[in-house]
């Protein structure tokens, strides 16, 4: 796995060795970043990467000029892998929180770009959005970038792309 653009372009990030993790492919990550950059959503952004896994999505935004990123995962191995990848890139402004994406702690900062990439077919998106809203994580202009199986349906979608068995949806909650 590699960072696909920005200051850390082509830098290697560690892939998972533990089961249950489905990292976003380099191709799909690059397509997501292109979508977001075309809308001016990355430069200077406060980013939240929930179900962060390797941390690749949040690290891609930091590489491209996001101000900061908070990485959240409830799996210790995943969170440690995201930390390792951030350390290897010497990523500044990266914070790591061990928490369940559907039972978030009270916000430490508001985000204007949030990545949600939960395990497929677990119906975790809506409970996570509810938790984000209830715990005050979302800035008023926040955009959610949701990666799901292709049959998932959401309200307030303003852009959607399908890559193989993956759907990427941009929504404004």
C-alpha positions as CSV (number, residue, x, y, z in Angstrom):
1,X,0.0,0.0,0.0
2,X,1.2,3.5,-0.8
3,X,0.1,7.1,-0.3
4,X,-1.3,8.1,-3.7
5,X,-0.6,11.9,-3.7
6,X,0.6,15.0,-2.0
7,X,3.7,15.5,0.1
8,X,4.1,11.8,0.9
9,X,3.2,10.5,-2.6
10,X,4.5,7.0,-3.2
11,X,5.5,6.5,0.4
12,X,4.7,3.0,1.6
13,X,2.3,2.4,4.4
14,X,2.0,-0.9,6.3
15,X,-0.8,-3.2,5.3
16,X,-2.8,-5.2,7.9
17,X,-1.7,-8.6,9.0
18,X,-4.7,-9.3,11.2
19,X,-8.0,-10.7,9.9
20,X,-11.2,-8.7,9.4
21,X,-9.5,-5.6,7.9
22,X,-10.5,-4.6,4.4
23,X,-8.2,-1.7,3.5
24,X,-9.3,0.7,0.7
25,X,-7.3,0.0,-2.4
26,X,-4.8,2.5,-3.7
27,X,-6.9,3.0,-6.8
28,X,-10.1,3.8,-4.8
29,X,-8.3,6.0,-2.4
30,X,-6.8,8.0,-5.2
31,X,-10.3,8.3,-6.8
32,X,-11.8,9.5,-3.4
33,X,-9.1,12.1,-3.0
34,X,-9.6,13.4,-6.5
35,X,-13.3,13.7,-5.9
36,X,-12.7,15.6,-2.6
37,X,-9.9,17.8,-4.0
38,X,-12.1,18.8,-7.0
39,X,-14.6,20.2,-4.5
40,X,-11.8,21.9,-2.4
41,X,-12.6,19.8,0.6
42,X,-9.1,18.7,1.7
43,X,-6.8,21.7,2.0
44,X,-6.9,23.1,5.5
45,X,-9.6,20.5,6.6
46,X,-10.2,19.1,10.1
47,X,-10.6,15.4,9.3
48,X,-12.1,12.5,11.3
49,X,-11.3,9.0,10.1
50,X,-13.7,6.6,11.8
51,X,-13.2,2.8,11.5
52,X,-9.7,4.0,10.4
53,X,-8.0,0.6,10.0
54,X,-4.6,1.4,8.5
55,X,-5.2,5.1,8.7
56,X,-4.7,5.4,4.9
57,X,-7.7,7.7,4.2
58,X,-6.8,10.2,6.9
59,X,-3.1,10.0,6.0
60,X,-3.9,10.7,2.4
61,X,-5.7,14.0,3.5
62,X,-2.7,15.0,5.7
63,X,-0.4,14.4,2.7
64,X,-2.6,16.7,0.6
65,X,-2.8,19.6,3.1
66,X,-5.4,18.8,5.7
67,X,-4.8,20.7,8.9
68,X,-5.3,17.8,11.2
69,X,-6.9,14.3,11.5
70,X,-8.3,12.4,14.3
71,X,-8.2,8.6,13.8
72,X,-10.8,6.4,15.6
73,X,-11.1,2.7,15.7
74,X,-12.3,0.2,18.3
75,X,-9.7,-2.5,17.3
76,X,-6.4,-2.0,19.1
77,X,-4.4,-3.7,16.3
78,X,-5.9,-1.4,13.7
79,X,-5.3,1.7,15.8
80,X,-1.7,0.7,16.5
81,X,-1.2,0.1,12.7
82,X,-2.6,3.6,12.0
83,X,-0.2,5.1,14.6
84,X,2.7,3.2,13.1
85,X,1.9,4.5,9.6
86,X,1.6,8.0,10.9
87,X,4.9,7.8,12.7
88,X,6.6,6.3,9.7
89,X,5.4,9.3,7.6
90,X,6.3,11.7,10.5
91,X,2.7,12.9,10.4
92,X,2.0,15.9,12.6
93,X,-1.4,16.9,13.7
94,X,-2.6,13.2,14.0
95,X,-4.5,12.2,17.0
96,X,-5.6,8.6,17.8
97,X,-8.7,7.6,19.9
98,X,-9.7,4.1,20.8
99,X,-13.5,4.2,20.6
100,X,-16.5,2.4,19.0
101,X,-17.7,4.3,15.9
102,X,-21.3,4.0,17.1
103,X,-20.6,5.0,20.7
104,X,-18.3,8.0,20.2
105,X,-17.0,10.0,23.1
106,X,-17.9,13.7,23.4
107,X,-16.1,15.6,20.7
108,X,-12.6,17.0,21.3
109,X,-12.8,19.0,18.1
110,X,-15.3,19.4,15.2
111,X,-14.5,18.0,11.8
112,X,-15.6,19.3,8.4
113,X,-14.6,16.1,6.6
114,X,-15.4,12.7,8.0
115,X,-14.5,9.3,6.6
116,X,-16.8,6.4,7.5
117,X,-15.5,3.0,6.3
118,X,-17.0,0.4,8.5
119,X,-17.2,-3.3,7.9
120,X,-19.6,-4.1,5.1
121,X,-23.1,-5.4,5.7
122,X,-23.1,-4.5,9.5
123,X,-25.5,-1.5,9.3
124,X,-23.2,0.7,11.2
125,X,-23.4,3.9,9.1
126,X,-26.7,5.4,10.5
127,X,-25.8,4.7,14.2
128,X,-22.4,6.2,13.6
129,X,-23.9,9.4,12.0
130,X,-26.3,9.6,15.0
131,X,-23.4,9.3,17.4
132,X,-21.4,12.0,15.5
133,X,-24.3,14.4,15.7
134,X,-25.2,13.7,19.4
135,X,-21.5,14.0,20.5
136,X,-21.0,17.2,18.5
137,X,-18.3,16.0,16.2
138,X,-19.7,17.6,13.0
139,X,-18.9,21.2,12.0
140,X,-21.8,23.0,10.3
141,X,-20.3,22.6,6.8
142,X,-19.3,19.0,7.4
143,X,-19.2,16.5,4.5
144,X,-19.3,12.7,5.1
145,X,-17.4,10.4,2.8
146,X,-18.9,7.0,3.2
147,X,-17.4,3.8,1.8
148,X,-19.9,0.9,1.7
149,X,-21.1,-2.1,-0.2
150,X,-22.9,-1.0,-3.5
151,X,-26.4,-1.7,-2.3
152,X,-26.3,0.8,0.6
153,X,-28.6,3.8,0.3
154,X,-28.4,7.2,2.0
155,X,-30.2,10.5,2.2
156,X,-28.6,13.8,1.2
157,X,-26.1,12.2,-1.3
158,X,-24.6,14.8,-3.6
159,X,-22.0,12.6,-5.3
160,X,-21.6,8.8,-5.6
161,X,-19.2,6.6,-7.4
162,X,-19.0,2.8,-7.7
163,X,-15.7,0.9,-7.9
164,X,-16.2,-2.9,-8.2
165,X,-18.0,-3.9,-5.0
166,X,-17.4,-0.6,-3.3
167,X,-19.6,2.5,-3.3
168,X,-18.3,5.9,-2.2
169,X,-21.0,8.4,-1.3
170,X,-20.5,12.1,-0.3
171,X,-23.3,13.4,1.9
172,X,-24.1,16.4,3.9
173,X,-25.9,15.3,7.0
